[in-house]
Each structure stands twice: as structure tokens, then as C-alpha cells.
Amino acid sequence: MRGAGTFPIEVSHVSQHGFWVLTGDEELLLPFEHFPWFRHASIDQIMSVERPTSDHRDWLWAFVDQDNIQPTNNTAERALRHAVIWRKLCFGTQSAKGSRFVERALTVIETCRLQKRNVFAYVTEAVEAHMAGRKSPSLLPAP
């Protein structure tokens, strides 16, 4: 039953690697690598995700039954490291728009890093496409 015994959360960003949720004072990354059931979900399904209460903790033990799930969050921690250091050095942002910009910029940087792509070249291509009224280049890896 949807909504029973859950708390609402806000999905702040979706990328090819996972999605970010805001819940209370926490911002969490849910990587598809650790939550594969979300990988092929529609945006509407992801946007309606809800935070489980303490009696909905079966997913904590998913790594026992599923070989593709690691028992640690090291991959997610490494992906967040640059954003955490940036926030510490720059003291965060002063507005919601600033936060959205930083989320998107850091997503581009991390995605390009993971794909061994040149960030400057991607951003240059994206700005040129925008200025010319063309579709922006994809961050999805080439097949």
C-alpha cells in the first residue's frame, strides 16, 4: 500500500549512475549499482520513491541474496568525495538555484571522470550546442 508507514522525500537529481534524494537534513545518493531495481524505472516512478520506516529494512540485507550488491557503500563514497570537499572549501551555496547548478556541474564532472572524458571538451560542446540552438551532447556512455 503506497504511502503507508513511509515518509516523503524529494528526488533532487537523476543521472545514469543513480539518483539523489533529500530527506530531512540528509542528501543521499542511491546508485543504480547498489539499487538495481531502480535502473529501468521511469522518471515518474523514481520521483514517487518514499523513505521506508525502521520496519522496512529488508533492503539493508539485499547484499546477502544478490551477488551484484556490495555490503559497503565505498563506490558511492568515492563518487561523493569531490562534492564533499568542494562544499567544505566553498561553504556550500546561498540559494536553491545555486545548489541545482552545483549538483549539475558536479554530476557532469564526476560522470566525465568515470568515463575518462575531458570535462572541458564536454562543457565547451554543450555551450556551443546551446548557443546554436542544438540538442546538448549526451552524458550517457557510447554503446
C-alpha positions in Angstrom: 0.0 0.0 0.0 1.7 3.2 -1.2 2.3 5.8 1.5 1.6 3.5 4.5 4.3 3.8 7.0 6.6 5.9 4.9 8.0 9.5 4.9 8.1 11.7 1.8 11.4 12.6 0.3 12.5 14.8 -2.5 14.4 13.5 -5.5 16.8 16.2 -6.4 18.7 14.7 -9.3 18.7 11.7 -11.6 21.7 10.6 -13.6 22.9 7.5 -15.4 24.6 6.4 -12.2 21.7 6.8 -9.7 19.7 9.5 -8.1 19.9 11.9 -5.2 17.2 12.2 -2.6 16.8 14.9 0.1 15.2 13.7 3.3 15.2 15.9 6.3 18.7 17.2 6.7 20.3 14.5 4.7 21.2 14.3 1.0 21.7 10.7 -0.2 22.9 9.1 -3.4 21.1 5.9 -4.4 23.4 4.4 -7.0 21.9 2.0 -9.5 24.8 -0.3 -8.9 23.5 -0.8 -5.3 19.8 -0.4 -6.1 19.4 -2.1 -9.5 15.6 -2.3 -9.3 15.6 1.5 -10.0 17.8 1.3 -13.1 15.0 0.8 -15.5 12.3 2.7 -13.6 10.6 5.6 -15.2 11.3 9.1 -14.0 7.7 9.2 -12.6 8.5 6.0 -10.6 11.7 7.4 -9.3 10.1 10.7 -8.4 7.5 8.9 -6.3 10.0 7.0 -4.2 9.4 7.2 -0.5 11.6 6.7 2.5 10.9 3.5 4.4 10.5 3.5 8.2 12.5 1.3 10.5 10.2 -1.7 10.0 11.0 -1.6 6.2 14.7 -2.6 6.5 14.8 -5.8 4.4 16.7 -3.9 1.7 19.6 -3.5 4.1 20.4 -7.2 3.7 19.9 -7.4 -0.1 23.7 -8.0 -0.5 23.3 -11.4 1.2 20.9 -12.6 -1.5 22.2 -10.7 -4.6 25.8 -11.2 -5.7 25.9 -7.9 -7.6 25.4 -5.8 -4.5 28.3 -5.0 -2.2 27.9 -4.8 1.5 29.6 -1.4 1.7 29.0 2.0 0.1 32.6 2.6 -0.9 31.7 3.2 -4.6 29.1 5.8 -3.6 31.5 7.4 -1.0 34.2 7.7 -3.7 31.7 9.3 -6.1 30.7 11.9 -3.5 34.3 12.7 -2.3 34.8 15.6 -4.7 31.4 17.2 -3.9 32.0 16.9 -0.2 35.5 18.5 -0.5 34.0 21.3 -2.7 31.2 22.0 -0.2 33.7 22.1 2.7 36.1 24.5 0.9 33.3 26.8 -0.6 30.8 26.6 2.3 28.0 25.4 0.1 25.7 27.7 -1.9 23.4 30.5 -0.9 20.3 29.6 -2.9 18.3 26.8 -4.3 19.3 27.8 -7.8 23.0 27.8 -6.8 22.5 24.3 -5.3 20.9 23.0 -8.5 23.8 24.5 -10.6 26.4 22.8 -8.4 24.6 19.5 -8.4 24.5 19.5 -12.2 28.1 20.7 -12.6 29.4 18.1 -10.2 27.4 15.4 -11.9 28.9 16.4 -15.2 32.4 16.4 -13.7 32.0 13.0 -12.0 30.3 11.4 -15.0 33.1 12.6 -17.3 35.7 11.4 -14.8 34.2 7.9 -14.6 34.0 7.8 -18.4 37.6 9.1 -18.8 36.2 12.0 -20.9 37.5 15.6 -21.0 35.2 17.8 -18.9 36.3 21.0 -20.6 35.7 19.5 -24.0 32.2 18.3 -22.9 31.2 21.6 -21.4 32.5 23.5 -24.4 30.5 21.3 -26.7 27.4 21.7 -24.5 27.7 25.5 -24.5 28.3 25.6 -28.3 25.2 23.4 -28.8 23.1 25.7 -26.6 24.3 28.8 -28.4 23.5 27.3 -31.8 20.1 26.0 -30.6 21.1 22.4 -31.0 20.5 19.5 -28.6 23.1 19.2 -25.9 25.6 16.3 -26.1 24.7 13.2 -24.1 26.5 12.2 -20.9 25.5 8.6 -21.5 28.4 6.4 -22.4 28.8 5.4 -26.0 27.4 1.9 -26.7 
